[in-house]
Amino acid sequence: MAGATNSCAGVTRPAARLERAPYDNAMAEAFNSLFKADCIRNAVMRPKGGSTSVRDVEIAVAEYIDWFNHRRLHGEIGLIPPAEFEANHWVNIEPEHYSEIPVLTEAGSK
């Protein structure tokens, strides 16, 4: 397969590399599937008459990402939003466990 066509934009992209494991993109593909079902195909999420500009799409994506991270109740982590779960995780981590990780202080530093 030389390439696959994105049905929405008619864009041709290279086919996936054959040497990669089949689950390399599983998480991204799962998110894309949820995004399409929740945001793109769900009439409740679209403005009346559909998106009329790139700005409409940008706002819809930003609102979906905000909901996905901050308000969606995730069943695998105790029915709390992912951002809350992560915040709770970092509260319980002592700083000495990750203080050795070097942090870049300026552009181009190594």
Secondary structure as the mmCIF struct_conf table of DSSP 4:
data_model
#
loop_
_struct_conf.conf_type_id
_struct_conf.id
_struct_conf.beg_label_comp_id
_struct_conf.beg_label_asym_id
_struct_conf.beg_label_seq_id
_struct_conf.end_label_comp_id
_struct_conf.end_label_asym_id
_struct_conf.end_label_seq_id
STRN STRN1 GLY A 3 ASN A 6
TURN_TY1_P TURN_TY1_P1 SER A 7 GLY A 10
STRN STRN2 VAL A 11 PRO A 14
HELX_LH_PP_P HELX_LH_PP_P1 ALA A 15 ARG A 17
TURN_TY1_P TURN_TY1_P2 LEU A 18 GLU A 19
BEND BEND1 ARG A 20 ARG A 20
TURN_TY1_P TURN_TY1_P3 PRO A 22 ASN A 25
HELX_RH_AL_P HELX_RH_AL_P1 ALA A 26 PHE A 35
HELX_RH_PI_P HELX_RH_PI_P1 LYS A 36 ILE A 40
BEND BEND2 ARG A 41 ARG A 41
TURN_TY1_P TURN_TY1_P4 ALA A 43 MET A 45
BEND BEND3 ARG A 46 ARG A 46
HELX_LH_PP_P HELX_LH_PP_P2 PRO A 47 PRO A 47
TURN_TY1_P TURN_TY1_P5 LYS A 48 GLY A 49
BEND BEND4 SER A 53 SER A 53
HELX_RH_AL_P HELX_RH_AL_P2 VAL A 54 HIS A 70
TURN_TY1_P TURN_TY1_P6 ARG A 71 ARG A 71
HELX_LH_PP_P HELX_LH_PP_P3 ARG A 72 LEU A 73
STRN STRN3 HIS A 74 HIS A 74
HELX_RH_3T_P HELX_RH_3T_P1 GLY A 75 ILE A 77
TURN_TY1_P TURN_TY1_P7 GLY A 78 GLY A 78
BEND BEND5 LEU A 79 LEU A 79
STRN STRN4 ILE A 80 ILE A 80
HELX_RH_AL_P HELX_RH_AL_P3 PRO A 82 VAL A 91
TURN_TY1_P TURN_TY1_P8 ASN A 92 ASN A 92
BEND BEND6 ILE A 93 ILE A 93
HELX_RH_3T_P HELX_RH_3T_P2 PRO A 95 HIS A 97
TURN_TY1_P TURN_TY1_P9 TYR A 98 GLU A 100
BEND BEND7 ILE A 101 ILE A 101
BEND BEND8 GLU A 106 GLU A 106
TURN_TY1_P TURN_TY1_P10 ALA A 107 GLY A 108
#
